[in-house]
Amino acid sequence: MPAAPIELLPHDRDVLRPLAEQYAAIAALPVHREKARLWSRMNGLRSERPMVWITEVPWHEFNKGSAELTVQCRAPWARTVELELRRQLYQWRHLPVDMIFSDHVPCPIAYRSTGFGMMRQGELLAITGGAGISSQHFEPQISSLADLGKIKDPVVTVDRADTAARLAAMRSAFGDIIPVRERGCDNLWFTPWDNLVMWYGVQEALLDLIEQPEVINAAVERIVECCLKELDQMTALNLLTLNTCNCRIGSGAYGYSDELPGPGFDPSHPTAEHLWGCSNAQIFTEVSPEMHWEFALRHDLPWFKRWGLVYYGCCEVLDTKMDLLRRIPNLRKISMNYRINVARAAAATGADYVFSYKPNPAVFATDRWDLGQARAELRHMLDCTQGGHVEIVLKDISTVAGQPHRLWEWAAMAMELVEGRG
């Protein structure tokens, strides 16, 4: 499908410019340089304090009656730019924690991948409320070695004309206020098992770890092979972007680092060896360490070896698998879900890795808001991880029960704790 024509309407320009002015004024504040230094220190295992970041906000509950988030542009591309600016400004005003504003506004390079030749099939149950959350039944499409032929090599293409048109329009709208720069892929989400369960079925895939291990191993190996071919194409097309900045790494937070990009880096052509990479196997929480290695991590090794530093994990529980994770090349950050035994995880991680802690977002969904409960959770985690390196990443917030102030109060509380004021 061709991209929609890019047209800068005078009305849209008038809407975008004041937002860009606000953004530029905030981006110029010295606090961002200090925050970047602190993130870099933490990522380099020389923490001065835990760091805090909030993402995956239920914006549909914040939009109601909020002039700050009301989109006014008319052209679709301009509405997308405006919405991102408004959300950044809103977060800075109400729940900034350790967020950082860039000294420019990014214009994403338009690229597409054909994917793996299969689309997930099965009933989709949308959850009301507009949070983008849904429940999915996966209809199995793979059940034998013969079915693996359905998995195709991805083909990546770049739409330079669309990219150039949006870049020119953004620069014309507010490029005299703040620079606008092209930005490629800065967080390549590598998760073979997310793909496999969508094509295999969750229960079916887990049963076949025992009943048809040869099929599972071959399927994972094929997906990894496809991902590596896709990465090679993205590298050749110059789509990778240095991610040692205020971009997300894996399911964690920022990638600021004084270790990357490292020697031999060519700014005009970034490659994986100078960047952060990531992986996970979210479905493996209840799978033994031995099976986790057999059916996931050992297949991921060729991917891990490509990257300068690695973030591992997402929603799976990993506190019992640290001996296994230490076998990952270039591992630096490990996702630690709230369902872990925090003391055990902290002891196993020590000061060797960044402990990427994910608080329980269910605290925001209750009828009665209990900030004390949220504080107690973080206080316990911080007590257990003293002497380590911690980032607190609040995510998966599907609802705040229609009360945005809950998230504002959580943000203030979290900063009081990490700064030693609470």
Beta strands, then each sheet from edge to edge (+ up, - down):
strand 1: 51-54
strand 2: 105-108
strand 3: 111-113
strand 4: 124-126
strand 5: 134-136
strand 6: 156-158
strand 7: 180-183
strand 8: 276-279
strand 9: 309-312
strand 10: 331-337
strand 11: 354-358
strand 12: 389-394
sheet 1: 1+ 12+ 11+ 10+ 9+ 8+
sheet 2: 2+ 7+
sheet 3: 3+ 6-
sheet 4: 4+ 5-
end
